[in-house]
C-alpha cells in the first residue's frame, strides 16, 4: 500500500491491459497522486474505461468525455510515459538478445588476395566468428563460396527457427581502412572501399533491425576522406577522456600517478585526447618520471602526435592563428559560420577530432577548445613562430634560454614555477594572437574572469621586460603623455603601449603593468597572490590592493590561486581565481595553477624532472644538485654547487 505523497512505479503495458475493471485503473491513478478528484474518476466510471481502452486514450478523447484541460494533460502525459517505458523495455530486450558480430580486417584477418569482393569478405569473417576457432580464415576461404552477410544471418535464423525480420543484429567491422588500395578511395564511389562501406550501411535499411558500425583510422577533415552523399550524416564530437585505469587481479589501478604534480600536468596537457594519453603512457612506461628530461619527453610526445595527425593540422599560418586566437580569447562562435573565411567554420575544424566545440545550451553558438599539446603544434605553424615572444612557449627549445641570466624570459616549463612570469607572459601571448592595431576590449582579453566595467583600446603585440627598480604603477596626469621606465633591456616609454613590464621585486604597487592605447592614457595593472587554503582574503584586502596599484581610471586585474572568494570587484576591476581559471586560461589552466599551488620543490627530494621545471635550472644544474645534495640550507647549497643565491632561493630546504 502506498502512503500520501508516494508514487507507485509505473506498470508495464501488459499489466495495464490486464485491468478489466475501471476500479483497477482508478486505484492506480489515485496512487499516482496526480491531483485528480472523484469527479474526474466518475467520468472514467461513466465511460467504463478499462486498461485496454485507457491505453488508447489521448487528449482529444478525454476532453470529449468531459474532462477539463488540466486533468486531460496529466492523464494523457501519464499514458505516453507508460507506452514509452514499453518501447524502452522492448529496445532493451532486443539489444540484450541481439546477434553480435565483431569482425576485423586486422590482427591476422586482413583481406586475402583471393578475396575479390570485400563486402562478401565481411560475410566470411562473420562465419569465422560462428566457428569459434574451429576453422581458420584461410580454411573457410578455400572450402566455401563467399557468403554475404545476409546469407550468414539467414543460417542463424533457420537454426534458431526465427523469422529474420524479428531478429536484432549488431555488426562491428573494425579496421576497414585496410581494404583501401589508394588514399583517395573514400572519395571514389567506384572503389571497393566506398562500395563496401555503402553496402554495410545498406544492411540497416531492411526490415531486420541491424545496427552496423565501421571503424577506420585516419586523420583530417571528413570531406577530404569520404565523398558527399544524400544520406544524412551527423558528426559526433570526440568526448574528453578521464585518465584511464587498468584492472589486474581484480584490483583497479590508475595508469597515471596523478598525485605527482608533473604527471598531473602532463596528463592535463593531453586534454583527455585518447591517442595523446596512449603515447604519453607508452613513454612513461619505460622509466620513472623523475629520471626523464622533461623537455625531451614532451618534445618526443609532440613530434609523435604531429606525425600521426599531419592532415589534421594542415592549416595555413593565417588559419592556424585564427583558430588559436579563438581558443585563447574564448571567442563566441557560430558552429556553421566562418571563423576567417567561408570554408573555415568551427564545424569543419572539429571534424578532425583534434578540437572540440563547447555549445552554449542547445544553440549553435559556443567556443572552440583544444588541449595544450595541440596548441603547441598549432603555434608551430604560425609564420611568426620564431618571434622571441612566441619561442618561449615551445617546449623543445626552452633549455637554450636557461643559461641566459634574463629575468624577463619566462621560458617553456620554467614559467610554471614562477606565477608572476607566467601570467605576464600569458598576457603577451594573447596580444600576439590578435591583430596589431585592432580595437579590442578588456572583456575579450579577460574572458572568463569576473569583471566590473570594460575598456576598449588598440591592441599591440606586447614584449616582456622587467623594471630595474620598483615603480609606482598608477597612471597620473604627469605620466599620461610620456612615461619612461628603465628596464633590463631598454628604457621604455610605457605610453607607446608595446611592453608588458614586470615590476621590481617587492614593489608596494602592482606586480605587472602596461599602458593601454586609449585617448586618456590609462594602465592595465596586475596583482598576483599565491594564497593557500588557510589564507584569508577579504573585500577590504582586495580594495586595498587596487588602491595601491591602480588609479580610478586604470583597469586592475587580480589573479590568485585561492577559491571561494566572496569578492565584488569595484569599477574597472576584475579577478581570476580557482572557480573561473579554466575559462580564462583555457589550455594553460594546468600550468597556471598546478605548480603555483604546489609551492617550491624540496631541493633535497625533488626528482630530476621537477628540478628542471625551476626557472634557470636545466640539465647541468639539475645534475649538480642531485650529486651534491643533501643541503642544510641555502648557504650550504651555494657552497656545494656554486650556484647563485637568486636561483637557489626558489627551493625549500627540508
C-alpha positions as CSV (number, residue, x, y, z in Angstrom):
1,X,0.0,0.0,0.0
2,X,1.3,3.5,-0.8
3,X,1.2,6.4,1.5
4,X,0.4,10.0,0.7
5,X,3.0,11.7,-1.5
6,X,4.4,8.3,-2.6
7,X,4.1,7.3,-6.2
8,X,3.6,3.7,-7.3
9,X,6.1,2.6,-10.0
10,X,4.6,2.7,-13.5
11,X,3.2,-0.6,-14.7
12,X,4.0,-2.3,-18.0
13,X,1.7,-2.1,-20.9
14,X,0.8,-5.7,-20.5
15,X,-0.1,-5.1,-16.8
16,X,-2.4,-2.2,-17.8
17,X,-4.1,-4.4,-20.4
18,X,-4.9,-6.9,-17.7
19,X,-7.1,-4.3,-15.8
20,X,-10.5,-5.5,-16.9
21,X,-12.4,-3.3,-14.4
22,X,-12.5,0.5,-14.2
23,X,-11.8,0.4,-10.4
24,X,-8.4,-1.2,-11.0
25,X,-7.5,1.8,-13.2
26,X,-8.9,4.3,-10.7
27,X,-6.9,2.7,-7.8
28,X,-3.7,3.1,-9.9
29,X,-4.5,6.8,-10.7
30,X,-5.2,7.5,-7.0
31,X,-1.8,6.0,-6.0
32,X,0.0,8.3,-8.5
33,X,-1.1,11.4,-6.6
34,X,-1.9,13.3,-9.7
35,X,-4.3,15.7,-8.0
36,X,-7.3,14.0,-9.6
37,X,-10.7,14.2,-7.8
38,X,-13.7,12.0,-7.5
39,X,-15.5,14.0,-10.2
40,X,-12.7,13.0,-12.6
41,X,-12.9,9.4,-11.6
42,X,-16.7,9.4,-12.1
43,X,-16.2,10.3,-15.7
44,X,-14.0,7.2,-16.2
45,X,-16.7,5.1,-14.5
46,X,-19.4,6.5,-16.7
47,X,-17.3,5.7,-19.8
48,X,-16.4,2.3,-18.4
49,X,-12.8,2.8,-19.2
50,X,-10.6,-0.3,-18.6
51,X,-6.9,-0.9,-19.1
52,X,-7.0,-1.5,-22.8
53,X,-9.2,1.5,-23.6
54,X,-7.1,3.6,-21.2
55,X,-4.0,3.0,-23.4
56,X,-6.0,4.1,-26.4
57,X,-6.9,7.4,-24.8
58,X,-5.5,10.8,-26.0
59,X,-6.2,14.4,-25.0
60,X,-8.9,14.8,-27.6
61,X,-10.9,11.8,-26.4
62,X,-10.5,12.7,-22.7
63,X,-11.8,16.2,-23.3
64,X,-14.7,14.8,-25.4
65,X,-15.7,12.7,-22.3
66,X,-15.9,15.8,-20.2
67,X,-12.5,16.2,-18.5
68,X,-11.1,19.7,-18.3
69,X,-7.7,20.8,-19.7
70,X,-5.6,20.2,-16.6
71,X,-6.6,16.6,-15.8
72,X,-6.6,15.8,-19.5
73,X,-3.0,16.9,-19.9
74,X,-2.0,15.0,-16.8
75,X,-3.6,11.7,-17.8
76,X,-2.5,11.9,-21.4
77,X,1.1,12.5,-20.3
78,X,0.9,9.5,-18.0
79,X,-0.3,7.3,-20.8
80,X,2.6,8.3,-23.0
81,X,5.0,7.6,-20.2
82,X,3.7,4.1,-19.8
83,X,3.9,3.5,-23.6
84,X,7.4,5.0,-23.6
85,X,8.6,2.6,-20.9
86,X,7.2,-0.2,-23.1
87,X,9.2,1.0,-26.0
88,X,12.4,1.3,-23.9
89,X,12.0,-2.1,-22.4
90,X,11.4,-3.6,-25.9
91,X,14.6,-2.0,-27.2
92,X,16.5,-3.1,-24.1
93,X,15.3,-6.7,-24.7
94,X,16.2,-6.5,-28.3
95,X,19.7,-5.3,-27.6
96,X,20.3,-7.8,-24.8
97,X,19.3,-10.7,-27.2
98,X,21.0,-9.3,-30.3
99,X,23.2,-11.3,-32.6
100,X,26.5,-9.5,-32.2
101,X,29.3,-9.8,-34.7
102,X,32.7,-8.2,-34.1
103,X,34.8,-8.8,-37.1
104,X,38.1,-7.3,-38.3
105,X,40.3,-6.7,-41.2
106,X,43.3,-6.6,-38.8
107,X,45.1,-9.0,-36.5
108,X,45.6,-11.8,-39.0
109,X,42.2,-11.3,-40.7
110,X,43.4,-8.9,-43.4
111,X,41.8,-9.1,-46.9
112,X,43.3,-12.0,-48.7
113,X,44.5,-11.8,-52.4
114,X,41.9,-14.4,-53.4
115,X,39.0,-12.4,-52.0
116,X,37.6,-10.5,-54.9
117,X,34.7,-8.8,-53.0
118,X,35.4,-7.0,-49.8
119,X,31.7,-7.0,-48.9
120,X,31.4,-10.8,-49.2
121,X,34.6,-10.9,-47.1
122,X,32.5,-9.4,-44.3
123,X,30.2,-12.5,-44.5
124,X,33.2,-14.8,-44.5
125,X,34.5,-13.2,-41.3
126,X,31.0,-13.4,-39.7
127,X,31.1,-17.1,-40.5
128,X,34.6,-17.4,-39.0
129,X,33.2,-16.0,-35.7
130,X,30.4,-18.6,-35.7
131,X,33.0,-21.4,-35.9
132,X,34.6,-20.1,-32.7
133,X,38.1,-21.1,-33.6
134,X,37.3,-24.5,-35.1
135,X,38.2,-23.2,-38.6
136,X,40.8,-20.7,-39.8
137,X,40.0,-17.8,-42.2
138,X,42.1,-19.4,-44.9
139,X,40.3,-22.7,-44.5
140,X,36.9,-21.0,-44.9
141,X,38.1,-19.1,-48.0
142,X,39.4,-22.3,-49.6
143,X,36.4,-24.5,-48.9
144,X,33.3,-22.3,-49.0
145,X,31.8,-20.0,-51.5
146,X,32.0,-16.5,-50.0
147,X,28.7,-15.7,-48.3
148,X,27.1,-12.3,-48.0
149,X,26.2,-11.1,-44.5
150,X,22.5,-11.9,-45.3
151,X,23.5,-15.5,-46.1
152,X,25.1,-15.9,-42.7
153,X,22.1,-14.2,-40.9
154,X,19.7,-16.5,-42.7
155,X,21.6,-19.5,-41.5
156,X,21.3,-18.3,-37.9
157,X,17.6,-17.6,-38.3
158,X,17.0,-21.1,-39.7
159,X,19.0,-22.6,-36.8
160,X,17.0,-20.7,-34.2
161,X,13.7,-21.2,-36.0
162,X,13.2,-17.5,-36.1
163,X,12.0,-15.0,-38.7
164,X,14.8,-12.9,-39.9
165,X,12.8,-9.7,-39.6
166,X,12.3,-10.4,-35.9
167,X,16.0,-10.5,-35.2
168,X,18.3,-7.8,-33.9
169,X,21.8,-7.7,-35.3
170,X,24.8,-5.6,-34.2
171,X,27.7,-5.8,-36.8
172,X,31.0,-4.1,-36.0
173,X,33.6,-4.1,-38.8
174,X,37.0,-3.0,-37.5
175,X,40.0,-1.8,-39.5
176,X,38.1,-1.1,-42.7
177,X,40.9,1.2,-43.9
178,X,42.9,-1.9,-44.5
179,X,40.9,-2.7,-47.7
180,X,41.8,0.7,-49.2
181,X,44.2,0.5,-52.2
182,X,44.5,4.2,-52.5
183,X,44.5,7.1,-50.1
184,X,41.6,8.7,-52.0
185,X,39.4,5.5,-52.1
186,X,36.9,7.2,-49.8
187,X,36.3,9.9,-52.4
188,X,35.9,7.4,-55.3
189,X,32.4,6.0,-55.3
190,X,33.6,3.2,-57.6
191,X,36.3,2.0,-55.3
192,X,36.0,-1.3,-53.4
193,X,36.3,0.6,-50.1
194,X,33.4,3.0,-50.8
195,X,31.1,0.3,-52.2
196,X,31.8,-1.9,-49.2
197,X,31.1,0.9,-46.8
198,X,27.8,1.7,-48.6
199,X,26.8,-2.0,-48.7
200,X,27.4,-2.3,-44.9
201,X,25.3,0.8,-44.4
202,X,22.5,-0.7,-46.6
203,X,22.1,-3.5,-44.1
204,X,20.3,-1.1,-41.8
205,X,17.7,-0.3,-44.5
206,X,16.0,-3.7,-44.4
207,X,13.1,-4.9,-42.3
208,X,15.6,-6.6,-40.0
209,X,16.8,-4.3,-37.1
210,X,20.5,-4.1,-38.0
211,X,23.0,-1.7,-36.3
212,X,26.2,-1.6,-38.3
213,X,29.4,0.2,-37.2
214,X,32.6,0.5,-39.1
215,X,35.9,1.8,-37.7
216,X,38.6,3.5,-39.8
217,X,41.9,5.0,-38.7
218,X,42.5,8.3,-40.4
219,X,43.1,12.0,-39.6
220,X,41.9,15.0,-41.5
221,X,38.6,16.8,-42.4
222,X,35.9,14.3,-43.2
223,X,35.2,16.0,-46.6
224,X,38.7,15.2,-47.6
225,X,38.2,11.5,-46.8
226,X,34.8,10.4,-48.0
227,X,32.6,11.5,-50.9
228,X,29.4,13.5,-50.4
229,X,26.2,11.6,-50.1
230,X,22.5,12.3,-49.9
231,X,22.4,10.2,-46.8
232,X,22.1,12.2,-43.6
233,X,25.4,12.5,-41.7
234,X,25.7,13.5,-38.1
235,X,29.2,14.3,-36.8
236,X,29.6,13.3,-33.2
237,X,32.0,15.2,-31.0
238,X,35.0,13.4,-29.6
239,X,34.5,13.0,-25.9
240,X,37.2,14.1,-23.4
241,X,38.5,11.0,-21.7
242,X,39.4,10.9,-18.0
243,X,42.8,9.4,-17.1
244,X,42.4,5.6,-17.7
245,X,42.6,2.8,-15.2
246,X,43.6,-0.9,-15.6
247,X,42.2,-3.9,-13.8
248,X,44.7,-6.5,-12.8
249,X,43.8,-9.4,-10.5
250,X,40.5,-7.8,-9.7
251,X,42.3,-4.6,-8.5
252,X,41.6,-1.3,-10.3
253,X,44.7,0.9,-10.6
254,X,45.3,4.3,-12.2
255,X,47.5,4.2,-15.3
256,X,49.0,7.6,-14.3
257,X,50.1,8.6,-10.8
258,X,48.0,11.8,-10.6
259,X,49.3,12.6,-7.2
260,X,52.7,13.5,-8.8
261,X,52.4,17.2,-9.9
262,X,54.5,16.7,-13.0
263,X,52.4,13.7,-14.3
264,X,49.2,15.6,-13.4
265,X,50.4,18.5,-15.5
266,X,51.4,16.3,-18.5
267,X,48.0,14.5,-18.4
268,X,46.3,17.9,-18.3
269,X,48.3,18.9,-21.4
270,X,46.8,16.0,-23.3
271,X,43.3,17.3,-22.6
272,X,41.6,13.9,-22.5
273,X,42.6,13.0,-26.0
274,X,42.9,9.2,-26.2
275,X,45.8,8.9,-28.6
276,X,47.8,11.6,-26.7
277,X,47.3,9.8,-23.4
278,X,48.2,6.5,-25.0
279,X,51.5,7.9,-26.4
280,X,52.3,9.5,-23.0
281,X,51.6,6.3,-21.1
282,X,53.9,4.4,-23.5
283,X,56.7,6.9,-22.9
284,X,56.3,6.9,-19.1
285,X,56.3,3.1,-19.0
286,X,60.0,3.0,-19.9
287,X,61.2,4.8,-16.7
288,X,60.3,6.7,-13.6
289,X,59.1,10.2,-14.4
290,X,61.7,11.8,-12.2
291,X,64.5,10.3,-14.4
292,X,63.3,11.9,-17.6
293,X,64.5,15.1,-19.1
294,X,61.1,16.8,-19.3
295,X,61.7,18.8,-22.5
296,X,62.9,15.6,-24.3
297,X,59.9,13.7,-23.1
298,X,57.4,16.3,-24.2
299,X,59.3,17.1,-27.4
300,X,59.0,13.4,-28.3
301,X,55.3,13.3,-27.5
302,X,54.7,16.4,-29.6
303,X,56.6,15.0,-32.6
304,X,54.9,11.7,-32.4
305,X,51.4,13.2,-32.4
306,X,52.2,15.7,-35.1
307,X,53.4,12.9,-37.4
308,X,50.3,10.8,-36.6
309,X,47.9,13.7,-37.4
310,X,49.7,15.6,-40.1
311,X,46.5,16.0,-42.2
312,X,44.5,17.2,-39.1
313,X,46.9,20.1,-38.7
314,X,47.2,21.1,-42.4
315,X,46.3,24.7,-41.8
316,X,47.9,27.8,-43.3
317,X,49.6,30.2,-40.9
318,X,46.7,32.6,-41.0
319,X,44.1,29.8,-40.4
320,X,46.2,28.4,-37.5
321,X,46.5,31.9,-36.0
322,X,42.7,32.5,-36.2
323,X,42.0,29.1,-34.6
324,X,44.5,29.8,-31.7
325,X,43.1,33.2,-31.3
326,X,39.5,31.9,-31.0
327,X,40.7,29.4,-28.3
328,X,42.8,31.9,-26.3
329,X,40.2,34.7,-26.3
330,X,37.3,32.3,-25.9
331,X,35.5,33.9,-28.8
332,X,31.8,33.1,-29.1
333,X,31.3,31.4,-32.5
334,X,28.5,30.1,-34.6
335,X,29.2,26.4,-35.3
336,X,28.3,26.8,-39.0
337,X,29.6,30.4,-39.6
338,X,33.2,31.1,-40.8
339,X,35.9,32.0,-38.4
340,X,38.0,33.7,-41.0
341,X,36.9,32.6,-44.5
342,X,33.8,30.8,-45.9
343,X,35.5,27.4,-45.7
344,X,36.8,27.5,-42.2
345,X,33.9,27.0,-39.8
346,X,34.0,25.5,-36.3
347,X,32.1,22.6,-37.6
348,X,34.8,21.9,-40.2
349,X,37.6,22.4,-37.6
350,X,36.1,20.0,-35.1
351,X,35.6,17.2,-37.7
352,X,39.2,16.2,-37.3
353,X,38.6,15.2,-33.7
354,X,41.6,17.4,-32.6
355,X,39.4,20.3,-31.4
356,X,36.2,20.5,-29.5
357,X,33.2,22.9,-29.7
358,X,31.5,23.5,-26.4
359,X,27.9,24.6,-27.1
360,X,26.0,27.2,-25.2
361,X,22.8,25.3,-24.2
362,X,21.1,23.9,-27.3
363,X,22.1,26.7,-29.6
364,X,24.6,26.7,-32.5
365,X,26.8,29.1,-30.6
366,X,29.8,28.1,-28.5
367,X,33.5,28.1,-28.0
368,X,36.4,26.2,-29.6
369,X,38.7,24.4,-27.2
370,X,41.9,22.4,-27.6
371,X,44.4,20.7,-25.3
372,X,47.7,22.4,-24.7
373,X,49.6,19.8,-26.7
374,X,47.5,20.7,-29.8
375,X,48.0,24.4,-29.1
376,X,51.8,23.9,-29.1
377,X,51.6,22.1,-32.5
378,X,49.3,24.9,-33.9
379,X,51.6,27.7,-32.8
380,X,54.5,25.9,-34.6
381,X,52.6,26.6,-37.9
382,X,52.5,30.4,-37.4
383,X,54.5,32.4,-39.8
384,X,56.0,34.4,-36.9
385,X,56.7,31.3,-34.8
386,X,60.4,32.3,-34.5
387,X,59.4,35.6,-32.8
388,X,61.2,35.6,-29.4
389,X,57.9,36.3,-27.6
390,X,56.4,33.0,-29.1
391,X,59.6,30.9,-28.9
392,X,59.5,30.6,-25.1
393,X,56.2,28.7,-25.3
394,X,57.8,25.9,-27.3
395,X,58.9,23.1,-25.1
396,X,61.7,21.8,-27.2
397,X,64.0,24.8,-27.1
398,X,63.4,26.2,-23.6
399,X,66.7,24.9,-22.3
400,X,68.7,27.1,-24.6
401,X,67.3,30.0,-22.6
402,X,68.0,28.6,-19.2
403,X,71.6,29.6,-19.2
404,X,70.7,33.2,-20.0
405,X,70.6,35.5,-17.0
406,X,67.4,37.1,-18.2
407,X,64.6,37.7,-15.7
408,X,62.2,38.8,-18.4
409,X,62.2,35.5,-20.2
410,X,59.5,33.1,-19.0
411,X,60.6,30.0,-20.9
412,X,58.5,26.9,-21.5
413,X,58.2,24.8,-18.4
414,X,60.3,27.2,-16.4
415,X,57.4,29.7,-16.4
416,X,55.2,27.3,-14.5
417,X,57.3,27.7,-11.4
418,X,57.1,31.5,-11.4
419,X,53.4,32.5,-11.2
420,X,54.3,36.2,-11.9
421,X,56.3,35.5,-15.0
422,X,53.7,33.1,-16.3
423,X,50.8,35.4,-16.0
424,X,52.7,38.3,-17.6
425,X,53.9,36.1,-20.5
426,X,50.4,34.8,-21.0
427,X,49.1,38.3,-21.4
428,X,51.8,38.9,-24.1
429,X,50.9,35.7,-25.9
430,X,47.3,36.7,-26.1
431,X,48.3,40.1,-27.6
432,X,50.2,38.2,-30.3
433,X,47.2,36.2,-31.3
434,X,45.2,39.4,-32.0
435,X,46.0,41.8,-34.9
436,X,48.3,44.7,-34.4
437,X,46.3,47.9,-34.1
438,X,43.0,46.0,-33.8
439,X,40.5,47.6,-31.4
440,X,39.6,45.2,-28.7
441,X,38.3,45.2,-25.2
442,X,39.3,44.1,-21.7
443,X,36.4,41.7,-21.7
444,X,37.8,40.0,-24.8
445,X,41.3,39.6,-23.3
446,X,40.0,38.5,-19.9
447,X,37.1,36.4,-20.9
448,X,36.2,34.1,-18.0
449,X,37.4,36.5,-15.4
450,X,34.9,38.2,-13.0
451,X,34.9,41.7,-14.3
452,X,33.2,45.0,-13.5
453,X,33.3,47.5,-16.3
454,X,35.1,47.4,-19.7
455,X,37.6,49.4,-21.7
456,X,38.3,49.4,-25.4
457,X,41.8,50.0,-26.7
458,X,44.1,49.4,-29.7
459,X,45.9,46.1,-29.4
460,X,49.7,46.0,-29.8
461,X,52.0,42.9,-29.8
462,X,53.5,43.1,-26.4
463,X,57.0,42.3,-25.4
464,X,58.0,41.4,-21.9
465,X,60.6,43.2,-19.8
466,X,61.5,43.8,-16.1
467,X,61.8,47.1,-14.4
468,X,65.2,47.8,-13.0
469,X,63.7,49.2,-9.8
470,X,60.3,49.5,-8.0
471,X,57.7,51.5,-9.9
472,X,54.5,53.2,-8.9
473,X,52.1,51.6,-11.4
474,X,49.3,54.1,-11.1
475,X,48.6,56.4,-14.1
476,X,48.8,60.2,-13.3
477,X,48.3,63.4,-15.1
478,X,52.1,63.8,-15.3
479,X,52.7,60.4,-16.9
480,X,49.7,60.4,-19.2
481,X,51.7,61.8,-22.2
482,X,55.1,60.1,-21.8
483,X,56.3,57.7,-19.1
484,X,59.8,56.4,-19.3
485,X,60.7,53.3,-17.2
486,X,64.2,51.9,-17.1
487,X,64.1,48.1,-17.7
488,X,66.6,45.3,-18.1
489,X,66.8,45.6,-21.9
490,X,65.9,49.3,-22.6
491,X,64.3,52.4,-21.3
492,X,60.7,52.1,-22.3
493,X,58.0,54.7,-22.8
494,X,55.0,53.0,-21.3
495,X,52.7,55.2,-23.4
496,X,53.9,53.5,-26.6
497,X,51.9,50.5,-25.3
498,X,54.3,48.0,-26.7
499,X,55.6,46.3,-23.5
500,X,54.3,44.4,-20.5
501,X,56.6,45.2,-17.6
502,X,57.2,43.2,-14.5
503,X,57.8,45.5,-11.6
504,X,60.8,45.4,-9.4
505,X,61.0,42.8,-6.6
506,X,58.8,43.5,-3.5
507,X,57.3,46.7,-5.1
508,X,54.5,48.1,-2.9
509,X,52.4,48.6,-6.1
510,X,51.2,46.4,-9.0
511,X,53.3,43.3,-9.9
512,X,52.9,43.8,-13.7
513,X,51.8,46.8,-15.7
514,X,51.3,48.0,-19.3
515,X,49.9,51.1,-21.0
516,X,46.7,50.8,-22.9
517,X,46.4,52.6,-26.2
518,X,43.4,54.8,-25.3
519,X,42.9,58.6,-25.7
520,X,43.2,59.0,-21.9
521,X,46.5,57.1,-21.4
522,X,45.4,54.6,-18.8
523,X,47.2,51.5,-17.5
524,X,46.3,47.8,-17.1
525,X,47.7,46.6,-13.8
526,X,48.0,43.1,-12.5
527,X,48.4,41.9,-8.9
528,X,49.2,38.2,-8.2
529,X,48.7,36.4,-4.9
530,X,49.6,32.8,-4.1
531,X,47.0,32.1,-1.4
532,X,46.7,28.7,0.2
533,X,43.6,27.1,1.6
534,X,44.1,28.6,5.1
535,X,44.7,32.2,3.8
536,X,42.0,34.8,4.3
537,X,41.4,37.5,1.7
538,X,38.5,39.9,2.2
539,X,36.8,42.6,0.2
540,X,38.9,45.2,2.1
541,X,42.1,43.4,1.2
542,X,41.1,43.5,-2.5
543,X,40.2,47.2,-2.3
544,X,43.5,48.0,-0.6
545,X,45.4,46.1,-3.3
546,X,43.6,48.1,-6.0
547,X,44.1,51.4,-4.3
548,X,47.9,51.0,-4.0
549,X,48.3,49.6,-7.6
550,X,45.9,51.5,-9.8
551,X,44.2,54.9,-10.3
552,X,40.5,55.3,-10.7
553,X,40.6,55.1,-14.5
554,X,43.1,52.2,-14.7
555,X,42.0,48.6,-15.1
556,X,43.0,46.4,-12.2
557,X,43.3,42.6,-12.6
558,X,43.8,40.4,-9.5
559,X,44.9,36.8,-10.2
560,X,45.1,34.3,-7.3
561,X,45.2,30.6,-6.6
562,X,42.5,31.0,-3.9
563,X,39.0,29.7,-4.2
564,X,35.7,30.6,-2.6
565,X,36.4,34.3,-2.5
566,X,33.4,36.5,-1.8
567,X,34.8,39.5,-3.8
568,X,32.8,42.0,-5.8
569,X,35.3,43.9,-8.0
570,X,34.8,47.7,-8.0
571,X,34.5,49.6,-11.3
572,X,37.3,48.9,-13.8
573,X,38.4,45.8,-11.9
574,X,38.4,42.0,-12.2
575,X,39.5,38.8,-10.6
576,X,40.7,35.4,-11.8
577,X,40.6,32.7,-9.1
578,X,40.1,29.0,-8.8
579,X,36.5,28.9,-9.9
580,X,37.0,30.7,-13.2
581,X,40.6,29.8,-14.0
582,X,39.7,27.2,-16.7
583,X,37.5,29.7,-18.6
584,X,40.3,32.3,-18.5
585,X,43.4,30.3,-19.0
586,X,41.9,27.6,-21.3
587,X,44.6,25.1,-22.3
588,X,47.1,26.9,-20.0
589,X,45.0,26.3,-16.8
590,X,47.1,23.4,-15.7
591,X,50.4,25.1,-15.8
592,X,49.0,28.3,-14.4
593,X,47.8,26.8,-11.2
594,X,49.3,23.3,-10.5
595,X,52.8,24.5,-9.7
596,X,51.6,27.7,-8.1
597,X,49.5,25.6,-5.6
598,X,52.3,23.0,-5.1
599,X,54.7,25.7,-4.0
600,X,58.5,25.5,-4.4
601,X,60.0,22.0,-4.7
602,X,62.2,20.5,-1.9
603,X,65.8,20.7,-3.2
604,X,66.7,17.6,-1.3
605,X,64.0,15.3,-2.6
606,X,62.8,16.7,-5.9
607,X,63.3,14.4,-8.9
608,X,65.3,15.4,-12.0
609,X,62.2,16.4,-14.0
610,X,60.9,18.6,-11.2
611,X,64.2,20.3,-10.7
612,X,64.3,21.2,-14.4
613,X,61.0,22.9,-14.0
614,X,62.5,25.6,-11.9
615,X,63.5,28.8,-13.7
616,X,67.1,28.8,-14.9
617,X,67.7,25.1,-13.8
618,X,68.5,22.9,-16.8
619,X,70.1,19.5,-17.3
620,X,73.5,20.5,-16.0
621,X,72.3,22.3,-12.8
622,X,69.8,19.6,-12.1
623,X,72.6,17.1,-12.2
624,X,74.8,19.3,-9.9
625,X,72.0,19.4,-7.3
626,X,71.4,15.7,-7.4
627,X,75.1,14.8,-7.0
628,X,75.8,17.4,-4.3
629,X,72.8,17.1,-2.0
630,X,71.6,17.0,0.7
631,X,71.8,20.6,1.7
632,X,71.2,22.0,5.2
633,X,70.2,25.5,4.0
634,X,70.6,27.9,1.1
635,X,74.2,28.8,2.2
636,X,75.2,25.2,2.2
637,X,73.8,24.8,-1.3
638,X,75.6,27.8,-2.5
639,X,78.9,26.5,-1.2
640,X,78.4,22.9,-2.6
641,X,77.0,23.9,-6.1
642,X,78.4,27.3,-6.7
643,X,75.0,28.4,-8.0
644,X,73.7,32.0,-7.5
645,X,71.5,32.7,-4.5
646,X,68.7,34.0,-6.7
647,X,68.3,30.5,-8.2
648,X,68.7,28.5,-5.0
649,X,66.1,30.6,-3.1
650,X,63.5,29.2,-5.5
651,X,63.6,25.9,-3.5
652,X,62.7,24.9,0.0
653,X,65.1,23.1,2.3
654,X,63.7,20.3,4.3
